[in-house]
Amino acid sequence: RPNGGNGDTWRGGGGGGRISVAYTTLSGRPPIRFSTAPGTSTFIVKPYLADRGTLYLPDAGLLSGSLVSNQFSQVDLYFPALTSWGVNSLTVSNCSLRIAQPNFTVRVTNSLLVTTSGEFGSCNLLCGGNVVLTNGGQLAIMAGPTNSPVPGYGGLLSVTGTVTIANTSWLYPYSDPTNGATPLLQMSNLYVRAGGGIDADANGYKAAFGPGAGIDSQRRTGGGYGGAGGYGSFGKIAAGPAGQPYGAAADPRFPGSGGGIADYGGFGGGAIRVQASGTVTIHGTLTANGGRYVSALYAGGSGGGIKINCNTLAGSNTGLLRADGGNGSPSLGGGGGGGRIAVQYTQTSGGVWPGIRFSTVPGVGYSHLPFNARQGTVYLPNTACLSQNMRSNLFTSVDLVIPGFTNWAVGSLTVSNCSFRFTPTNFVLRVTNNLTIGPNGVLGVCDVRCGGNLQLSGGGKLNVYALPTNSTTRPGNGALVAVTNSMTVGASSWVYAWSDSYSGGSPLFRMQDLTVNTGGGFDATATGYRGNRGK
């Protein structure tokens, strides 16, 4: 038992040690136990926690279809002479091990059960029956590097039947932190109960790595992915781009990028790639948040990627898909940009939106407008999620992408406790009667045509984004808010006017009557021409 020692409030824990057992033959299957647990610390955060140690064995003779009774406690197993291990069925309970050998494959002919504080992990896991994680059970799929992360994958979970994740149980997909290769999760059906889920937080590119990396040295820029990373203390004067968005809203197969600086910047969120031939039911959480800063100099990682392909989407409003950016240091580091989420389904259960919620919140840090980190993207194949009452945190800081959806005509619209922006940039919202934003609702759009009253209250916010004006269809303005009757901006509510930063095209507001109450208003601070631009 070469366990690591514990740290304290200001010091990290020690990593687990190494065990090597080289034998020629086994006498039966001796009940020897092994432990290489890391030390703990209350100061260090994921992914900089101490890691477990290693156990070398010449073969898989100590493994069986029943891994129980703390036979292995936080052990990374290596079998240099083997590339795979097969078993008829497998139960893991009160036992914690990962076969950490790159490209190793575990084949389970029938079903896998991980239960009662059990943990199992491998690069590739092929299961001919069902996979059940329950009573705190954990399963890790750890991608190895590939020649390119774009066309394929670096780790595989392939399940013939159903994957069920119960309360307090989790599946952890780990992307390669330098190459970006990601695990692929394939099954017939996926069922995620409330209180459990799939966790890829800070499991993406390491600090200062990835297509949207904040870059090393003094930039201190947050990682970008669906949204740009926020500039750190020197980000705006460092040469070259940093923390930029990448990938496609419809195909977020990449993990998130790390923030600068390399030694203690936040890792990017990982990638959750689900391919289900049947139904995906989500009552729990799928999360791919970026990692936060560890010390005063460092920036946050971007949110990761979540991609689900299925025939039927089901669930409830306890279900959450989340790819938030990590926070940067308030004194020097930029926040990470929001990630990307895409759900491709043929139908929803019962033909109605199941209530599943989405979040791609950008991280916060040193930056100020207009260099703050930006929110990420959510791609959906149709408008099933939309209604006249956008509420209950259906979207939290989301750029909503629906293919071919450039305008929406609705009788009336209320946005409360929900924050999203319609894309593409020339989106037109037509409301026949009243448009109400608040309490705590945030709506982003280019053009609004409201046939009744427009009212903001209770912290409601309207962001209006202008397009370039070198077009005959926009001779005098880059965006238009046209209200037939009155427009009212209540206390603590705001309208933000965003000009096009290159052409100077700006929003125009038309209404019969305008009332701006104390504590609310219109705000165009730092939303004009960008640096070295202007007439």
Buried (B, 14 or more C-beta within 10 A) or exposed (E): EBBBEBBEEEBBBBBBBEBEEEEEEEEEEEEEEBBBBBBBBEEBBEBBBBBBBBBBBBEBBBBEBBBBEBBBBBBBBBBEEBEBBEBEBBBBBBBBBBBBBBBBBBBBBBBBBBBBBBBBBBBBBBBBBBBBBBBBBBBBBBBBBBEEBEEEBBBBBBBBBBBBBBBBBBBBBBBBBEBBBBBBBBBBBBBBBBBBBBBBBBBBBBBBBBBBBBBBEBBBBBBBBBBBBBBBBBBBEBEEEBBBBBBBBBBBBBBBBBBBBBEBBBBBBBBBBBBBEBBBBBBBBBBBBBBBBBEEBBBBBBBBBBBBBBBBBBBBBBBBBBBBBBBBBEEBBBBBBBBBBBBBBEBBBEEEBBBBBBBBBBBBBBBEEBBBBBBBBBBBBEEBBBBEEBBEBBBBBBBBBBEEBEEBEBEBBBBBBBBBBBBEBBBBBBBBBBBBBBBBBBBBBBBBBBBBBBBBBBBBBBBBBBBBBEEEEBEEBBBBBBBBBBBBBBBBBBBBBBBBBEBBBBBBBEBEEBEBBEEBEBBBEEBBBEEEEEE
